[in-house]
Amino acid sequence: MTKADWRGVAAEDIDNVTSSLGAFLRGRSKVLLISLLKPHMRRVYASIAVISVYNFCALAGPFLVKMAIDDGIPRMLDGRGSTRLLLIVTAFALSGALAGAADYQFTKMTGSIGQKILLELRKRLFDHFQRLSLSFHERYTSG
């Protein structure tokens, strides 16, 4: 099967796709994905920054626990005050709160981007069906 012969859904149901045809389909899919993502790239980059903040805060938790066990608690037990332990506990709580806020924002942003991409894909599909001739719709059944 050549690239020129690649037409319609029935042709896409074949089990054995040649490597050249597979490369053609992957390239076509990449072009489609890029065209759908392009209007949203600023928000995609912002969501990457937000998830990076989340990961930093999530990784800070175990480090702060280590600091509390190795430094904060011994200082308090030696009678040198509990200020360091209080600062570590406060940092741990703030880290958890910031991680939760970042996770919420990431979920909200990526959900919004996904919905906008899905809407654009539906619009393109609808426009494509509207451009097809009436004879096409008479020859092919839906569903």
CYANA upper distance limits for C-alpha pairs under 8 A (distance plus 0.5 A):
  1 MET  CA      5 ASP  CA      6.56
  1 MET  CA      6 TRP  CA      7.62
  2 THR  CA      6 TRP  CA      7.12
  2 THR  CA     21 LEU  CA      8.05
  3 LYS  CA     21 LEU  CA      7.23
  3 LYS  CA     24 PHE  CA      8.19
  6 TRP  CA     11 ALA  CA      6.94
  6 TRP  CA     12 GLU  CA      8.31
  7 ARG  CA     11 ALA  CA      6.66
  7 ARG  CA     12 GLU  CA      8.41
  8 GLY  CA     12 GLU  CA      7.44
  9 VAL  CA     13 ASP  CA      7.26
 10 ALA  CA     14 ILE  CA      8.21
 17 VAL  CA     21 LEU  CA      6.74
 17 VAL  CA     22 GLY  CA      6.57
 18 THR  CA     22 GLY  CA      6.50
 19 SER  CA     23 ALA  CA      6.58
 20 SER  CA     24 PHE  CA      6.70
 21 LEU  CA     25 LEU  CA      6.69
 22 GLY  CA     26 ARG  CA      6.63
 23 ALA  CA     27 GLY  CA      6.58
 24 PHE  CA     28 ARG  CA      6.68
 25 LEU  CA     29 SER  CA      6.62
 26 ARG  CA     30 LYS  CA      6.65
 27 GLY  CA     31 VAL  CA      6.76
 28 ARG  CA     32 LEU  CA      6.82
 29 SER  CA     33 LEU  CA      6.62
 30 LYS  CA     34 ILE  CA      6.55
 31 VAL  CA     35 SER  CA      6.61
 32 LEU  CA     36 LEU  CA      6.73
 33 LEU  CA     37 LEU  CA      6.61
 34 ILE  CA     38 LYS  CA      6.29
 35 SER  CA     39 PRO  CA      8.36
 36 LEU  CA    117 ILE  CA      6.51
 36 LEU  CA    120 GLU  CA      7.83
 36 LEU  CA    121 LEU  CA      8.08
 37 LEU  CA     41 MET  CA      6.68
 37 LEU  CA    117 ILE  CA      7.66
 40 HIS  CA     44 VAL  CA      6.70
 40 HIS  CA    113 ILE  CA      7.42
 41 MET  CA     45 TYR  CA      6.61
 42 ARG  CA     46 ALA  CA      6.70
 43 ARG  CA     47 SER  CA      6.53
 43 ARG  CA    109 MET  CA      7.84
 43 ARG  CA    113 ILE  CA      8.10
 44 VAL  CA     48 ILE  CA      6.81
 44 VAL  CA    110 THR  CA      8.11
 44 VAL  CA    113 ILE  CA      8.28
 45 TYR  CA     49 ALA  CA      6.85
 46 ALA  CA     50 VAL  CA      6.71
 47 SER  CA     51 ILE  CA      6.64
 47 SER  CA    106 PHE  CA      6.14
 47 SER  CA    109 MET  CA      6.94
 47 SER  CA    110 THR  CA      7.43
 48 ILE  CA     52 SER  CA      6.66
 49 ALA  CA     53 VAL  CA      6.90
 50 VAL  CA     54 TYR  CA      6.86
 50 VAL  CA    102 ALA  CA      6.26
 50 VAL  CA    103 ASP  CA      8.23
 50 VAL  CA    105 GLN  CA      7.80
 50 VAL  CA    106 PHE  CA      6.57
 51 ILE  CA     55 ASN  CA      6.66
 51 ILE  CA    102 ALA  CA      7.13
 51 ILE  CA    103 ASP  CA      7.35
 51 ILE  CA    106 PHE  CA      6.70
 52 SER  CA     56 PHE  CA      6.66
 53 VAL  CA     57 CYS  CA      6.70
 53 VAL  CA     99 ALA  CA      7.71
 53 VAL  CA    102 ALA  CA      7.21
 54 TYR  CA     58 ALA  CA      6.57
 54 TYR  CA     98 LEU  CA      7.77
 54 TYR  CA     99 ALA  CA      5.15
 54 TYR  CA    100 GLY  CA      8.05
 54 TYR  CA    102 ALA  CA      5.84
 54 TYR  CA    103 ASP  CA      6.66
 55 ASN  CA     59 LEU  CA      6.58
 55 ASN  CA     99 ALA  CA      8.04
 56 PHE  CA     60 ALA  CA      6.63
 57 CYS  CA     61 GLY  CA      7.22
 57 CYS  CA     95 SER  CA      5.68
 57 CYS  CA     96 GLY  CA      7.25
 57 CYS  CA     98 LEU  CA      7.40
 57 CYS  CA     99 ALA  CA      5.88
 58 ALA  CA     95 SER  CA      7.89
 58 ALA  CA     96 GLY  CA      7.72
 58 ALA  CA     99 ALA  CA      6.82
 59 LEU  CA     63 PHE  CA      7.57
 60 ALA  CA     64 LEU  CA      6.58
 60 ALA  CA     92 PHE  CA      8.18
 60 ALA  CA     95 SER  CA      7.53
 61 GLY  CA     65 VAL  CA      6.80
 61 GLY  CA     92 PHE  CA      6.46
 61 GLY  CA     95 SER  CA      7.47
 61 GLY  CA     96 GLY  CA      7.96
 62 PRO  CA     66 LYS  CA      6.71
 63 PHE  CA     67 MET  CA      6.78
 64 LEU  CA     68 ALA  CA      6.63
 64 LEU  CA     88 ILE  CA      6.76
 64 LEU  CA     89 VAL  CA      8.32
 64 LEU  CA     91 ALA  CA      8.12
 64 LEU  CA     92 PHE  CA      6.76
 65 VAL  CA     69 ILE  CA      6.69
 65 VAL  CA     88 ILE  CA      8.48
 65 VAL  CA     92 PHE  CA      8.34
 66 LYS  CA     70 ASP  CA      6.42
 67 MET  CA     71 ASP  CA      5.89
 67 MET  CA     72 GLY  CA      7.01
 67 MET  CA     88 ILE  CA      7.83
 68 ALA  CA     72 GLY  CA      4.92
 68 ALA  CA     73 ILE  CA      6.44
 68 ALA  CA     85 LEU  CA      6.42
 68 ALA  CA     88 ILE  CA      6.76
 68 ALA  CA     89 VAL  CA      8.12
 69 ILE  CA     73 ILE  CA      6.12
 69 ILE  CA     74 PRO  CA      7.90
 70 ASP  CA     74 PRO  CA      7.29
 71 ASP  CA     75 ARG  CA      6.71
 71 ASP  CA     84 ARG  CA      8.40
 71 ASP  CA     85 LEU  CA      8.28
 72 GLY  CA     76 MET  CA      6.85
 72 GLY  CA     82 SER  CA      7.58
 72 GLY  CA     84 ARG  CA      5.93
 72 GLY  CA     85 LEU  CA      4.73
 72 GLY  CA     88 ILE  CA      7.95
 73 ILE  CA     77 LEU  CA      6.63
 73 ILE  CA     82 SER  CA      8.28
 73 ILE  CA     85 LEU  CA      6.91
 74 PRO  CA     78 ASP  CA      6.54
 75 ARG  CA     79 GLY  CA      6.94
 75 ARG  CA     80 ARG  CA      5.76
 75 ARG  CA     81 GLY  CA      6.98
 75 ARG  CA     82 SER  CA      7.50
 75 ARG  CA     84 ARG  CA      8.30
 76 MET  CA     80 ARG  CA      6.13
 76 MET  CA     81 GLY  CA      5.55
 76 MET  CA     82 SER  CA      5.38
 76 MET  CA     85 LEU  CA      7.93
 82 SER  CA     86 LEU  CA      6.59
 83 THR  CA     87 LEU  CA      6.69
 84 ARG  CA     88 ILE  CA      6.74
 85 LEU  CA     89 VAL  CA      6.62
 86 LEU  CA     90 THR  CA      6.57
 87 LEU  CA     91 ALA  CA      6.58
 88 ILE  CA     92 PHE  CA      6.59
 89 VAL  CA     93 ALA  CA      6.71
 90 THR  CA     94 LEU  CA      6.63
 91 ALA  CA     95 SER  CA      6.40
 92 PHE  CA     96 GLY  CA      6.71
 93 ALA  CA     97 ALA  CA      6.69
 94 LEU  CA     98 LEU  CA      6.49
 95 SER  CA     99 ALA  CA      6.52
 96 GLY  CA    100 GLY  CA      6.68
 97 ALA  CA    101 ALA  CA      6.73
 98 LEU  CA    102 ALA  CA      6.51
 99 ALA  CA    103 ASP  CA      6.52
100 GLY  CA    104 TYR  CA      6.66
101 ALA  CA    105 GLN  CA      6.64
102 ALA  CA    106 PHE  CA      6.50
103 ASP  CA    107 THR  CA      6.67
104 TYR  CA    108 LYS  CA      6.66
105 GLN  CA    109 MET  CA      6.50
106 PHE  CA    110 THR  CA      6.52
107 THR  CA    111 GLY  CA      6.41
108 LYS  CA    112 SER  CA      6.66
109 MET  CA    113 ILE  CA      6.69
110 THR  CA    114 GLY  CA      6.48
111 GLY  CA    115 GLN  CA      6.66
112 SER  CA    116 LYS  CA      6.73
113 ILE  CA    117 ILE  CA      6.68
114 GLY  CA    118 LEU  CA      6.60
115 GLN  CA    119 LEU  CA      6.64
116 LYS  CA    120 GLU  CA      6.74
117 ILE  CA    121 LEU  CA      6.67
118 LEU  CA    122 ARG  CA      6.69
119 LEU  CA    123 LYS  CA      6.67
120 GLU  CA    124 ARG  CA      6.69
121 LEU  CA    125 LEU  CA      6.71
122 ARG  CA    126 PHE  CA      6.57
123 LYS  CA    127 ASP  CA      6.57
124 ARG  CA    128 HIS  CA      6.58
125 LEU  CA    129 PHE  CA      6.77
126 PHE  CA    130 GLN  CA      6.69
127 ASP  CA    131 ARG  CA      6.81
128 HIS  CA    132 LEU  CA      7.09
132 LEU  CA    136 PHE  CA      6.96
132 LEU  CA    137 HIS  CA      8.09
133 SER  CA    137 HIS  CA      7.43
134 LEU  CA    138 GLU  CA      6.85
135 SER  CA    139 ARG  CA      6.70
136 PHE  CA    140 TYR  CA      6.76
137 HIS  CA    141 THR  CA      7.50
